[in-house]
Amino acid sequence: MAKKKVTKRVPLLPLRGLLVFPTMVLHIDVGRERSVAALEQALLEDNIVFLATQKDISVEQPEKEDLQKIGTLAYVKQMLKLPNGTIRVLVEGLERGQWKSYEEEENFPVVEVTSFPDETERDAEQDALMRLLVEHFEKYTKASKKVTNETYKTVADIEEPGRLADMVASHLPLKMAGKQEVLETFDISKRLEMLIGRLHNEHEVIDLEKRINQRVKKAMEQTQKEFYLREQMKAIQQELGDKDGKTGEISDLKKRIDAAGMPESTKKTALKELDRYEKLPSAAAESGIIRNYIEWLVTIPWSEKTEDRLDIKYAEEVLNRDHDGLESVKERVLEYLAVQQMTKSLRGPILCLVGPPGVGKTSLAKSIAESLDRKFVRISLGGVRDESEIRGHRRTYVGAMPGRIIQGMKKAGTVNPVFLLDEIEKMSNDFRGDPSSAMLEVLDPEQNNSFSDHYIEETYDLSNVLFIATANDLSSIPGPLRDRMEVISIAGYTEAEKTQIAKNHLAPKQLEEHGLTAEQLQFTDEALLSIVRYYTREAGVRGLERQLASICRKVTKQIVSKETEAVEVTEKEVEEYLGKRKFRYGMAETENQIGVATGLAYTTVGGDTLQIEVSLSPGKGKLQLTGKLGDVMKESAQTALSFVRSRAESLGLDPNFHESQDIHIHVPEGAVPKDGPSAGVAIATALVSSLSKRPIRREVGMTGEITLRGRVLPIGGVKEKTLSAHRAGLTTIILPKDNERDIEDIPETVREQLTFKFVSEADEALEIALEGVNK
């Protein structure tokens, strides 16, 4: 029999985050003043209040528009005031109701509520729905274990269909909107069907949780708790399609892409790859590849730039502080700074410092970076044979990564560092490509503003980089690559420069490394000069630094063992610390000799002197060459012999000397390879001396390429050769006429101690070098 609808005027009690179904008995904590007043008014009348749920739980003082229209009429059974000032109320839900009018009486709201009681009669359809609902609730109870067996029995015993539906709804994990939907469903049959559908969904969720737990449990058997939690999260997200849990990571990468300052085309590519990465599951092999690629794109500097310190005086102070000599390099750097200061837009020059080991090429590049206040990055190219080392690998390969150029830019962190390409001539090529050809684009000022790395695949601007390459031997650098660089030669140091370097740089450095102070160990200038002369034979200063380190070690041992407190190393004491002298100062001969000429050579480790010896013996004109000579030097010897034969009469020689004598040309130090075209003059002089029995002046050193007609052609490495002659104690140098312009590169202190003779014909060289010939 259907109950009648009744309209009554009752106090309103707003509920925040809570909903009460009819027939439910529930404790409610009330703390708001208006709610307390409404309860007190209800107790004064018939203990009836209307419970309406707030739409937004954050509203502190709800008005009528903040409340649900449909709620529950409830009976206040008990009130208890708690110590914290709130009131705990025990209420029992009676019937569904809908308020129509809303009034404020004093300090609480009153509403007119129309009740909607459930029908007590039921039909066969409702019986079937009730049975299904109870069956589904039983399955849910057993599967979820969130509802006790006693609760299930209580629910199963309910005979009224409306009350059954409300009781089941109160025990389901529904959100507030779902519970409100059940409360607003007045039709009991629809209410039952709705709850059957909700229970069916809960069954699927519980089954899904079981599958996830089983999968996670299986994975946990071989790992620790942390891995278990990670796998559980992964499994849940895979089932829910939650983008593999990468939401936070994607957001972070998106911010980094926006902040990287990339060109628009590159940013578009990065965002496209990010979108692909977002859609791929974490287990996909390509996911890690794309992630690594995006990481490189956002890490490389695209716009980060350091401000150049365009202070020429400061730059000059830094360069002079760190290096003695090397005036041409310093001048070039200062010129670059001056132009930068004037134009503000000059592209970075590409310098190539060529010189023997130990002359300070790398440290000079560091000083240039410091003087400009730029970041410094260095890569070594020695032994690089793979083109991908420069251009990077294609991303299709496993373990692909960018080339050394892009790696260096990442390390620098700015788009305008000083970038040192160390030992550029030591790159070689094989079946994996030619890295020197790949370097052409890097070092071409017209192309490097759009450098393309195989891994990055986006153009990268290198035009702001100040590239500095170093090399020991310019001839080993391919022509096209050499053409793109501004070559600055660093020949080596004079004795005076080495002494100053040892005094100002090397000695203080070694003292610091060995824990010594300037008071504990001092070197006299004579001692340093002695070390330079008698214990080193090099163009640079690495050997000199090793000798100073050796002395520092010995002095440190003496101080630690309490043998002494302080040491002053003089010229006399150098031999005590370093042993017998290793080299003889002045490698020139002690007297004039027949058939022994002093040639000047240029090697990758600086200049050197060669003693070229010629010996005659009875025979049939056989020419024998020894001393590990290269093909070019052998040809020079044959050319010199042909020249001497053609000038035999004018030189006062027997025209047929080659028919009765064997000629043996030897260059000592046979284990050291020797090659080059500049020994022609020295060989010819030694030949003529041996054949004419005229001694060669011991103080004369000579260099120059000779032709069959006797012309002397220009050579390279004049500065290096002159320094080696100075070290060997020679005083007169014979040079080709065309090399007269190179004299300016020689330090003035060396030029003052040498006499230069410039010749264009071999006859002139013979007049100068041979003793007893009228000049």
DARAJO-V195677 format. One record per helix or strand of 2 or more residues. SS is the DSSP state (hx for helix, st for strand). FROM is the first residue (numbers start at 1). LEN is the number of residues. If there is no record, write none. Layout:
ss={SS:SS}
from={FROM:FROM}
len={LEN:LEN}
This chain:
ss={st:st:hx:st:hx:st:st:st:hx:hx:hx:hx:hx:hx:hx:hx:hx:hx:hx:hx:st:hx:st:hx:hx:st:hx:st:st:hx:hx:st:st:st:hx:hx:st:hx:st:hx:hx:st:hx:st:st:st:st:hx:hx:st:hx:st:st:st:st:hx:st:hx:hx:st:hx}
from={7:25:33:48:64:70:87:108:124:149:161:176:188:225:243:247:264:285:312:327:350:361:376:388:404:418:424:429:433:435:448:451:459:466:474:479:486:495:521:525:542:567:571:593:596:606:623:631:657:661:680:695:700:705:711:718:732:737:748:755:762}
len={9:6:12:7:3:12:19:9:21:8:10:8:33:16:3:13:16:15:11:17:6:12:5:4:9:5:3:2:2:8:3:2:2:6:3:5:5:19:3:11:19:3:8:2:8:13:4:16:4:7:13:2:3:2:3:11:5:9:4:5:8}
